[in-house]
Amino acid sequence: MQIGTVIGNVWASRKNDALAGCKLMIVEPYHYPNHAKPSPIVAADPLGAGVGEVVLVVSGSTARVSVGIGEQPIDHVIVGIVDKVDLNEAAMGHDWTRMSHEELGRDG
């Protein structure tokens, strides 16, 4: 499972029939200190997350199972919209405990 911010939408007028009706979003995973910066990913969005929201994303077979479609060609699925993140500042090297709702992509 990853945490990241929705940074955009993907519009595809032609796609695999199994993806019909599937909303696709671009998610930028968080960059944790002392780790390589991850690339943005495309995730199916059954929850209706919006651009700027912080989300939880699962990948692989877990992603397909999470939306009940084991045969669809999906690698990532948004499974949660995050309200708050609490981490140990000393352990992570960044104070996430003081992040505002705006920084988390939520209004409150």
PLY file of the C-alpha trace (Angstrom):
ply
format ascii 1.0
element vertex 108
property float x
property float y
property float z
element edge 107
property int vertex1
property int vertex2
end_header
0.00 0.00 0.00
1.22 3.49 -0.85
0.15 6.99 0.11
0.17 9.75 -2.48
-1.57 12.77 -3.95
-3.89 12.73 -6.94
-2.28 15.07 -9.47
-4.43 14.53 -12.55
-6.97 12.58 -14.60
-6.48 10.21 -17.51
-9.04 10.43 -20.31
-8.98 7.53 -22.77
-11.63 7.44 -25.50
-10.40 3.99 -26.53
-9.34 1.43 -23.97
-9.67 -2.26 -23.13
-13.36 -3.22 -22.86
-12.76 -4.45 -19.30
-11.94 -0.83 -18.31
-15.27 0.60 -19.50
-16.62 2.98 -16.87
-13.37 2.91 -14.90
-12.17 6.36 -13.76
-8.37 6.66 -14.02
-6.30 9.10 -11.94
-2.60 10.02 -11.85
-1.18 9.64 -8.34
2.19 10.93 -7.18
3.43 8.69 -4.34
4.98 10.49 -1.39
8.73 10.85 -1.40
10.05 9.73 1.97
13.42 11.10 3.13
16.41 8.87 2.30
14.41 6.90 -0.32
14.43 7.12 -4.12
11.76 9.43 -5.52
8.95 7.30 -6.98
7.39 8.02 -10.37
3.72 8.96 -10.68
1.33 6.05 -11.28
-2.06 5.62 -12.94
-4.68 4.18 -10.58
-8.29 3.11 -11.05
-10.54 5.18 -8.80
-13.78 3.58 -7.60
-14.09 6.11 -4.74
-14.29 9.38 -6.67
-11.13 11.03 -5.36
-10.38 14.48 -6.72
-7.22 16.20 -7.85
-5.24 17.34 -4.81
-6.61 14.69 -2.46
-4.29 12.38 -0.55
-5.12 8.73 -1.19
-4.16 5.15 -0.32
-3.25 3.00 -3.31
-2.84 -0.78 -3.55
-1.13 -2.56 -6.43
-0.89 -5.90 -8.21
-3.40 -8.66 -7.61
-4.55 -6.88 -4.43
-5.68 -3.99 -6.62
-7.83 -6.19 -8.82
-9.32 -8.02 -5.84
-10.09 -4.74 -4.06
-12.58 -3.76 -6.77
-13.89 -7.29 -7.27
-12.59 -7.71 -10.80
-9.82 -10.26 -10.88
-9.60 -10.25 -14.68
-9.34 -6.51 -15.44
-5.93 -5.18 -16.54
-5.45 -2.95 -13.48
-2.14 -2.52 -11.61
-3.15 0.17 -9.07
-6.44 1.05 -7.32
-7.30 3.91 -4.96
-8.76 2.25 -1.85
-8.92 5.18 0.57
-9.02 8.97 0.84
-6.74 10.15 3.66
-7.90 12.62 6.31
-4.75 12.73 8.46
-1.23 11.28 8.66
0.64 10.83 11.96
4.28 9.74 11.80
7.21 9.89 14.20
9.20 12.97 13.15
12.52 11.66 14.45
12.12 8.35 12.67
11.14 9.87 9.32
13.19 13.05 9.26
10.09 15.12 8.34
7.30 16.44 10.55
4.15 15.04 8.95
2.24 15.45 12.23
1.95 19.18 11.60
0.71 18.94 8.03
-2.39 21.02 7.48
-5.51 19.72 5.77
-4.55 21.82 2.75
-1.17 20.05 2.55
-3.00 16.74 2.80
-5.39 17.80 0.07
-8.44 17.91 2.36
-10.62 20.82 3.43
-11.10 19.71 6.96
0 1
1 2
2 3
3 4
4 5
5 6
6 7
7 8
8 9
9 10
10 11
11 12
12 13
13 14
14 15
15 16
16 17
17 18
18 19
19 20
20 21
21 22
22 23
23 24
24 25
25 26
26 27
27 28
28 29
29 30
30 31
31 32
32 33
33 34
34 35
35 36
36 37
37 38
38 39
39 40
40 41
41 42
42 43
43 44
44 45
45 46
46 47
47 48
48 49
49 50
50 51
51 52
52 53
53 54
54 55
55 56
56 57
57 58
58 59
59 60
60 61
61 62
62 63
63 64
64 65
65 66
66 67
67 68
68 69
69 70
70 71
71 72
72 73
73 74
74 75
75 76
76 77
77 78
78 79
79 80
80 81
81 82
82 83
83 84
84 85
85 86
86 87
87 88
88 89
89 90
90 91
91 92
92 93
93 94
94 95
95 96
96 97
97 98
98 99
99 100
100 101
101 102
102 103
103 104
104 105
105 106
106 107
